Amino acid sequence: MANPYAPLLAAIDVRREEVEVLGASTAYWTYGPADAATTVIAVHGFRGDHHGLEPVVAHLPGVRVISPDLPGFGQSPAFPGRTHDIDSYAEWLRAFALRVDPEGEAIILGHSFGSIITSAAVAAGLPTPRLILINPIGAPALEGPRGILTRLAVFYYWAGARLPERAGDLVLRSPLIVRVTSNAMVKTRDPELRAFIHDQHDQYFSDFADRDVLRQAFGASVSNDVREFAPRIKQPTLLIAAERDDITSIEKVRSLATLFKDATLVEIPKVGHLIHYETPDAAARAIGEFLALPAGAFVG
């Protein structure tokens, strides 16, 4: 499927690398100039991998972006002997950042589930000058505008974990369920952009290690939110929120912003939980202004 952001992305240097973190290899991709004045470590959301944030990266040509696959997703194997919960992911992120950014100068960015992980890590002492949260999870998912769908998802992951292994795996990787989920999140009416988003979900939404990893990570995503970590975050924080987000309502994000010591809230209209796919230019513009990037460092 045609990628509308491919021309911008093609102009950015990218290289794949690996690093040992907490007993397993973490695959990560580095985009942009090696000598960039600004480095961002970007953490993707639940069931995705680094590809999901590439449209935002494409609009930040002057920024060095380090984008790992979360352990258990994409090309990063699962944690050995650990539960895939927020504590483990936050510890992993602190260790990963220390390996790729030993000076602690990188901006930390998280999308959706990644917003919880990054907030937990920064609250626990991960050094960073600033924090950026895209589609932040600012309240329990069961309280979201589509809480009934979340309850159905809870049953879906519960059933997938309890069926015989082969049957459970087929259910959890079902293309039909992936498409239903994708349709529930997408807001754009542009047929080409919708097709691209669906294709991205078709390709990468089922690239998880096994059903136990998926069940544990899902449990972490619905039983935690950024509110519990926000009061301990002292760094300036940018929240990029969607007016039509079905996971956390815009009213909840506005309330979340008041819990930080220093927060800037940018609201993007006519978009839902897929800011990174549908309005990456607006996200990049908000990031560029928040970081005071020079002209040409971002496309927004």
QUIMO-V953879 format. One record per residue. N is the residue number from 1. RES is the residue in one letter. PSI is psi in whole degrees, 0 to 359 (NA if undefined). OMEGA is omega in whole degrees, -180 to 180 (* if undefined). Layout:
BEGIN
((N/RES/PSI/OMEGA) (N/RES/PSI/OMEGA))
END
This chain:
BEGIN
((1/M/138/-178) (2/A/132/179) (3/N/112/-177) (4/P/345/-179) (5/Y/3/-177) (6/A/317/-180) (7/P/318/178) (8/L/317/-177) (9/L/326/-179) (10/A/337/-179) (11/A/358/-177) (12/I/130/176) (13/D/140/178) (14/V/142/177) (15/R/142/179) (16/R/137/179) (17/E/170/177) (18/E/151/177) (19/V/145/179) (20/E/124/180) (21/V/125/178) (22/L/42/173) (23/G/6/179) (24/A/159/180) (25/S/135/172) (26/T/123/176) (27/A/136/178) (28/Y/159/-177) (29/W/135/178) (30/T/123/-178) (31/Y/147/172) (32/G/179/-176) (33/P/136/180) (34/A/333/-178) (35/D/20/-180) (36/A/146/179) (37/A/338/-177) (38/T/131/175) (39/T/137/178) (40/V/132/170) (41/I/117/-172) (42/A/127/-176) (43/V/122/-175) (44/H/179/-176) (45/G/187/-176) (46/F/135/178) (47/R/356/179) (48/G/193/171) (49/D/195/-174) (50/H/336/-178) (51/H/328/-175) (52/G/329/-178) (53/L/0/-179) (54/E/325/177) (55/P/324/176) (56/V/316/178) (57/V/319/-179) (58/A/334/-179) (59/H/10/178) (60/L/60/-172) (61/P/338/-179) (62/G/8/-178) (63/V/141/172) (64/R/117/-178) (65/V/127/176) (66/I/116/-171) (67/S/102/180) (68/P/158/165) (69/D/130/178) (70/L/145/175) (71/P/129/-179) (72/G/358/-179) (73/F/153/-179) (74/G/231/-177) (75/Q/10/176) (76/S/122/179) (77/P/165/-179) (78/A/161/173) (79/F/134/174) (80/P/119/175) (81/G/23/180) (82/R/152/172) (83/T/142/-179) (84/H/70/-180) (85/D/181/-176) (86/I/321/179) (87/D/315/-180) (88/S/316/-180) (89/Y/323/178) (90/A/319/177) (91/E/319/177) (92/W/315/-177) (93/L/320/178) (94/R/319/-180) (95/A/320/179) (96/F/313/-179) (97/A/322/179) (98/L/326/-179) (99/R/319/-174) (100/V/345/-178) (101/D/66/-173) (102/P/338/180) (103/E/350/179) (104/G/33/-177) (105/E/351/-176) (106/A/143/170) (107/I/139/178) (108/I/131/-179) (109/L/136/177) (110/G/140/177) (111/H/130/173) (112/S/242/176) (113/F/325/176) (114/G/335/178) (115/S/326/178) (116/I/314/-179) (117/I/312/-178) (118/T/320/179) (119/S/318/179) (120/A/318/-178) (121/A/317/-180) (122/V/319/178) (123/A/330/-180) (124/A/3/173) (125/G/4/176) (126/L/120/-178) (127/P/132/176) (128/T/144/178) (129/P/331/-178) (130/R/158/-180) (131/L/137/178) (132/I/128/-180) (133/L/120/178) (134/I/131/-173) (135/N/56/-177) (136/P/143/176) (137/I/100/-172) (138/G/8/179) (139/A/162/178) (140/P/137/-177) (141/A/329/-180) (142/L/345/179) (143/E/3/-177) (144/G/171/-180) (145/P/334/177) (146/R/52/-179) (147/G/328/180) (148/I/323/178) (149/L/325/177) (150/T/321/178) (151/R/322/175) (152/L/323/178) (153/A/321/177) (154/V/314/179) (155/F/319/-180) (156/Y/312/-179) (157/Y/326/175) (158/W/313/-180) (159/A/317/180) (160/G/330/-180) (161/A/340/-174) (162/R/347/174) (163/L/162/171) (164/P/148/-168) (165/E/311/-177) (166/R/315/-180) (167/A/318/179) (168/G/320/180) (169/D/320/179) (170/L/319/179) (171/V/315/-176) (172/L/335/178) (173/R/13/-175) (174/S/122/177) (175/P/328/179) (176/L/314/180) (177/I/320/178) (178/V/317/-179) (179/R/321/177) (180/V/316/179) (181/T/316/180) (182/S/315/179) (183/N/327/-180) (184/A/333/-176) (185/M/328/-173) (186/V/141/-180) (187/K/332/-177) (188/T/147/175) (189/R/359/178) (190/D/115/-175) (191/P/325/-180) (192/E/320/179) (193/L/320/176) (194/R/316/180) (195/A/319/178) (196/F/315/-179) (197/I/315/178) (198/H/319/179) (199/D/320/177) (200/Q/315/179) (201/H/320/178) (202/D/320/-176) (203/Q/320/-166) (204/Y/350/-174) (205/F/344/-180) (206/S/18/-179) (207/D/64/178) (208/F/159/-172) (209/A/309/180) (210/D/175/-174) (211/R/333/178) (212/D/317/177) (213/V/314/-177) (214/L/317/-179) (215/R/316/-180) (216/Q/316/-179) (217/A/322/178) (218/F/316/178) (219/G/319/178) (220/A/324/-176) (221/S/331/-177) (222/V/351/-179) (223/S/3/178) (224/N/156/171) (225/D/172/-172) (226/V/337/-177) (227/R/322/-176) (228/E/343/-178) (229/F/337/-173) (230/A/315/-177) (231/P/340/-179) (232/R/1/-179) (233/I/116/-177) (234/K/340/-178) (235/Q/150/172) (236/P/132/-174) (237/T/133/176) (238/L/126/174) (239/L/119/178) (240/I/107/-171) (241/A/156/180) (242/A/135/-179) (243/E/338/-177) (244/R/29/-179) (245/D/127/-180) (246/D/352/180) (247/I/309/175) (248/T/120/-178) (249/S/156/-180) (250/I/328/178) (251/E/321/179) (252/K/324/179) (253/V/322/177) (254/R/319/177) (255/S/319/178) (256/L/318/-177) (257/A/331/-178) (258/T/347/-178) (259/L/343/180) (260/F/153/176) (261/K/323/-176) (262/D/96/-176) (263/A/142/172) (264/T/126/-179) (265/L/125/174) (266/V/124/-179) (267/E/129/-180) (268/I/123/-177) (269/P/160/171) (270/K/26/179) (271/V/156/-179) (272/G/230/-173) (273/H/7/-177) (274/L/44/176) (275/I/318/-175) (276/H/336/177) (277/Y/320/-171) (278/E/325/-179) (279/T/53/-180) (280/P/333/178) (281/D/318/178) (282/A/322/177) (283/A/316/180) (284/A/322/178) (285/R/317/179) (286/A/320/178) (287/I/315/-180) (288/G/317/180) (289/E/321/180) (290/F/321/-179) (291/L/0/-178) (292/A/47/180) (293/L/149/179) (294/P/160/178) (295/A/137/-179) (296/G/345/179) (297/A/341/178) (298/F/153/179) (299/V/109/-177) (300/G/NA/*))
END
